[in-house]
Amino acid sequence: MIVKKDNVELIIKDDDFPRYEEKGFRALGNDGKEADPEPTKNLKDMTVAELKKLAQEQGIDGISGLNKTELLKVLGG
C-alpha cells in the first residue's frame, strides 16, 4: 500500500495503515492518485446499529430508544 502526507510517500503493509492514518497519511491507489474514500451508504440502507453509531459520532444524544424511522429523522434522512 502507498500512503502520502505532504510531499512524503511511503510503501507500507496494509496492516500498518491505521497507525499511519493517525499521523495524517492518506492511502493512494495503485496509479499514485489518492484512493477514493469508502463509498457512502444511503441512510435508508443502513441498519439501526449503523444509524445509532453515526448519530453518536455526530454527538447526538438520546438515541438509544429510537427506531429506524426516528433515527432517520434525527439524522436528516
C-alpha positions in Angstrom: 0.0 0.0 0.0 1.2 3.5 -0.8 0.4 6.3 1.6 1.1 10.0 1.3 1.4 13.0 3.6 2.5 16.4 2.3 5.5 15.5 0.0 6.2 12.2 1.6 5.1 8.9 0.0 5.8 5.6 1.7 5.1 1.9 0.9 3.7 0.2 3.9 2.0 -3.1 4.8 -1.8 -2.8 4.7 -2.0 -3.8 8.4 0.1 -0.7 9.3 -2.3 1.8 7.7 -4.3 2.7 10.8 -1.1 3.8 12.5 -0.1 6.0 9.6 -3.6 7.3 9.1 -3.5 8.6 12.7 -0.4 10.6 11.7 -2.2 12.2 8.8 -1.2 9.9 5.9 -3.8 9.0 3.3 -3.9 6.0 1.0 -3.0 6.3 -2.6 -4.3 4.0 -5.4 -2.0 1.8 -7.5 -1.9 4.7 -10.0 -0.4 7.1 -7.5 -3.6 9.1 -7.2 -5.5 9.4 -3.9 -7.7 6.5 -3.4 -11.5 7.0 -3.4 -12.9 7.1 0.1 -15.2 4.4 1.1 -18.5 4.8 -0.7 -21.1 6.5 1.4 -24.0 4.4 2.3 -27.5 5.8 1.9 -29.0 6.4 5.4 -32.1 4.4 4.4 -29.9 1.4 3.6 -28.2 1.4 7.0 -29.1 -0.8 9.9 -30.4 0.6 13.2 -27.0 -0.1 14.8 -25.2 1.7 12.0 -27.6 4.7 12.3 -27.0 4.8 16.1 -23.3 4.7 15.6 -23.5 7.6 13.1 -25.7 9.6 15.4 -23.2 9.0 18.3 -20.3 10.1 16.1 -22.2 13.3 15.3 -22.7 14.0 19.0 -26.5 13.4 19.0 -27.8 12.4 22.5 -30.9 10.5 23.5 -30.9 8.0 20.6 -30.8 4.7 22.5 -34.6 4.1 22.4 -35.2 5.4 18.8 -36.4 3.1 16.0 -35.1 3.4 12.4 -37.7 5.9 11.3 -37.0 8.2 14.2 -33.2 7.8 13.7 -33.6 8.8 10.0 -35.5 11.9 11.1 -32.8 12.9 13.6 -30.1 12.3 11.0 -31.9 14.2 8.3 -32.6 11.3 6.1 
